[in-house]
Amino acid sequence: MKHPNLESELRGLLAERFRRDVTRVELDADLERELGLDSLAKLQLLAVLETRLGICFQDERLA
């Protein structure tokens, strides 16, 4: 499944999920520092991304 407007999708997801303005968050930002995400919030975000985008992150690469 291709996602031509992935950046917009990601920003929308972050804004919706964490109820924050993400327009100034850079693509390579540290989400823990920029949005205050803890480890559980980051795992939840990955789960939502996998579901919505139809992708699968390998566990070995997530550490």
C-alpha positions, 0 to 999 in steps of 0.5 A, a space after each residue: 500500500 502506497 502513501 503519497 501524502 505520508 507526512 500529512 497523514 503522520 501529522 494528522 495522526 499525531 495531532 489527533 492522538 495527542 491533541 497537540 499542534 504538530 505543525 512545527 514538529 520536524 520529521 526527524 524530531 525526538 517525539 519524547 522531547 517534542 511531544 512529551 511521549 513516554 514509552 507506552 505512548 510511543 508503543 501505542 503510536 506504533 500500533 496505530 501506525 501499523 494498523 492505519 498504514 498497513 505496515 509492520 515494524 520489526 521488533 528488532 528495529 524498534 529497540 
